[in-house]
Amino acid sequence: MIGFIMNYVKQHKWLYLLVAITLIIYDVSLLVPTKIIQGLVDKISQQTLTEASLIQDMLILVGVTILTYVTGYIWHVKLFQSSVRFKFEMQQQSFWKLVVMRTPFYEKFRSGDVMTRFSTDVEGLMDMVGYGLMIVVYAGGMIAFIIPTMFVISWQISLVALIPMVMLVAGIYFIGQQQDKAVEANREAVADLNDEVLEVVEGIRVTRAYSKKERQERKFQERTRKLARGGDNIMVFQSLYSPLATILLGLATVAILGMGAIFLERGQVSLGQVIALQLYTGTLLEPFWMLSDFILVYQTGKTSFVKLQELIETGDDMEEDGKDLLVSLQEVAFRDYDFRYPQAERNSLIGISWTLKAGQTVGIVGKTGSGKTTLVRQFLRQYPIGTQGFTINGQSVLDFKRSSIEGKIGYVPQEHILFSKTVRENIALGKPGSQIEEIAQAIETADFTKDLERMSEGMETMIGERGVSISGGQKQRISIARAFLRNPELLILDDSLSAVDARTERQIIENIQREREGKTNIIVTHRLSAVHHADWILVLEDGRIIEEGTPGQLLANEGWYYEQYQRQQSQEGEEA
Ligand SMILES: Nc1ncnc2c1ncn2[C@@H]1O[C@H](COP(=O)(O)OP(=O)(O)OP(=O)(O)O)[C@@H](O)[C@H]1O
């Protein structure tokens, strides 16, 4: 961490030089009044005080006070402004990381954990860069100036007076060690609580529907209690500092006054010097006191640094991005292809051999958990690829720049992501800068026009968290419109029609056939009616293709597809 901070300091060396110089002047200017008091006391006790010297001392005091104010202002503003800039830069760096990372990274970090690292840890490190550095220069400077000055007055008295101060540092260190453990435990408790709140907010409807409110409340209480206990522990340690400092400063005062009286009697020190020693020891309390804070700031900073480094250094284990730009998607082929998720123990795709040709519409069906989503995710390069034998236009998929592949695909996932924006803005995400007519056309294709007419502000209606609530089917169709708008070379609908009724589904499928004539489509579905028009159908089971062919061929085969088709037909008949 020190190296990291020093690097930052070096990058802004002129600013920190200004801070260091003004801080040292500030330190010295705080010590001048003691020096003047010492001189005044001696002059009064020796009856040598003159009007001219008194005026001179007073003028120096006024000058020094102004200097203290000006230098104090400069270092304070510059140092803390810089630490805020540090926080901003760190957050930018971390945010950029979050944006570029792909799915495996998000499977390693929980959302609450990322939030804590992003906010609490960045602030922990920021404190070290601001307050921590201030302590080093300010408190370090004070100690470095005062102790030699005291030793020049009387090394014997200073030595005895400093013993309680050394004990104070030792005490602070010991308490700080214990506090460190409490801080770490508290940090974990904050991350747990963040996770809990995120989960509750995201799943509030399910929680209500299943009457799990009480259970959630109990769980939340447990976590907040844990956090409160952590906070209590930290407070216990923090409360030990003040009494310890008071007692030890008292001991130092007794030592100075006792020894000072003896030394004064022997004529080894003046009255002004004894008073100065007492004042210096009192002044030392603040820097020593700050050391206690420094230990906390340092330890928190160190823990935060490790957590941030972990966030910044952890990769998504993706292969290096390819260099070739994909101009057009002519053919995507898998040859005896296996795939396993990074954290999984078994393959989710096994021996897949399939070629998708441009212009085809392919349906992917199969039981739940059979690998349909996993297969279409391969196109999106969300995970490192499985075995070799995955090619685009006859070339390894790894040769192509991932963004150029993404640019050719419109993907509508199972879980729809809508933002707190208007309907228009949500759809326009598919193609930034699109014309209103294009958006209207995409809405029409996704069969959302009638729904829009019922919305008070039409396309400008706010949806998402801060807008009106919309149904699952409406969400699906907004997501579909977003993908249509892009008019991608390859459109992938991943079970994206599950929440719409059969009539709407038929309408959308017809629209796809019409609007996307000659384009490539993959439709993953549980409802076979959604793919009865497809050119080719894959049936998956346990990650393998168990049947494939045209819908007619599959019906003739009388396998899984046939059985499923019969079952769904009779269900539809009953419903009708
Ligand atoms: N991120 C993941 N990490 C580990 N295993 C996963 C992950 N996602 C899916 N799997 C596993 O891969 C297998 C195939 O899952 P997949 O989601 O592809 O099935 P699916 O056919 O799309 O199912 P459904 O019809 O329910 O959407 C399952 O055994 C699942 O548990």
Ligand as a Chemical Component Dictionary entry (heavy atoms), coordinates in Angstrom:
data_LIG
# 
_chem_comp.id                   LIG 
_chem_comp.type                 NON-POLYMER 
_chem_comp.pdbx_formal_charge   0 
_chem_comp.three_letter_code    LIG 
# 
loop_
_chem_comp_atom.comp_id 
_chem_comp_atom.atom_id 
_chem_comp_atom.alt_atom_id 
_chem_comp_atom.type_symbol 
_chem_comp_atom.charge 
_chem_comp_atom.model_Cartn_x 
_chem_comp_atom.model_Cartn_y 
_chem_comp_atom.model_Cartn_z 
_chem_comp_atom.pdbx_ordinal 
LIG N1  N1  N 0 -23.339 -19.947 -14.592 1  
LIG C1  C1  C 0 -23.372 -21.265 -14.459 2  
LIG N2  N2  N 0 -22.414 -21.903 -13.753 3  
LIG C2  C2  C 0 -22.442 -23.245 -13.613 4  
LIG N3  N3  N 0 -23.367 -24.046 -14.169 5  
LIG C3  C3  C 0 -24.348 -23.473 -14.890 6  
LIG C4  C4  C 0 -24.401 -22.061 -15.073 7  
LIG N4  N4  N 0 -25.481 -21.767 -15.837 8  
LIG C5  C5  C 0 -26.065 -22.958 -16.121 9  
LIG N5  N5  N 0 -25.395 -23.971 -15.569 10 
LIG C6  C6  C 0 -25.705 -25.415 -15.686 11 
LIG O1  O1  O 0 -25.647 -25.782 -17.057 12 
LIG C7  C7  C 0 -26.699 -26.675 -17.383 13 
LIG C8  C8  C 0 -27.492 -26.151 -18.571 14 
LIG O2  O2  O 0 -28.146 -24.952 -18.160 15 
LIG P1  P1  P 0 -28.918 -24.026 -19.194 16 
LIG O3  O3  O 0 -29.302 -22.773 -18.480 17 
LIG O4  O4  O 0 -28.126 -23.898 -20.406 18 
LIG O5  O5  O 0 -30.193 -24.896 -19.488 19 
LIG P2  P2  P 0 -31.489 -24.512 -20.341 20 
LIG O6  O6  O 0 -31.761 -25.658 -21.233 21 
LIG O7  O7  O 0 -31.352 -23.189 -20.967 22 
LIG O8  O8  O 0 -32.582 -24.471 -19.175 23 
LIG P3  P3  P 0 -33.941 -23.645 -19.113 24 
LIG O9  O9  O 0 -34.839 -24.208 -20.148 25 
LIG O10 O10 O 0 -34.436 -23.937 -17.725 26 
LIG O11 O11 O 0 -33.596 -22.221 -19.337 27 
LIG C9  C9  C 0 -27.513 -26.867 -16.127 28 
LIG O12 O12 O 0 -27.090 -28.067 -15.505 29 
LIG C10 C10 C 0 -27.142 -25.690 -15.257 30 
LIG O13 O13 O 0 -27.176 -26.028 -13.902 31 
# 
loop_
_chem_comp_bond.comp_id 
_chem_comp_bond.atom_id_1 
_chem_comp_bond.atom_id_2 
_chem_comp_bond.value_order 
_chem_comp_bond.pdbx_ordinal 
LIG N1  C1  SING 1  
LIG C1  N2  SING 2  
LIG C1  C4  DOUB 3  
LIG N2  C2  DOUB 4  
LIG C2  N3  SING 5  
LIG N3  C3  DOUB 6  
LIG C3  C4  SING 7  
LIG C3  N5  SING 8  
LIG C4  N4  SING 9  
LIG N4  C5  DOUB 10 
LIG C5  N5  SING 11 
LIG N5  C6  SING 12 
LIG C6  O1  SING 13 
LIG C6  C10 SING 14 
LIG O1  C7  SING 15 
LIG C7  C8  SING 16 
LIG C7  C9  SING 17 
LIG C8  O2  SING 18 
LIG O2  P1  SING 19 
LIG P1  O3  DOUB 20 
LIG P1  O4  SING 21 
LIG P1  O5  SING 22 
LIG O5  P2  SING 23 
LIG P2  O6  DOUB 24 
LIG P2  O7  SING 25 
LIG P2  O8  SING 26 
LIG O8  P3  SING 27 
LIG P3  O9  DOUB 28 
LIG P3  O10 SING 29 
LIG P3  O11 SING 30 
LIG C9  O12 SING 31 
LIG C9  C10 SING 32 
LIG C10 O13 SING 33 
# 
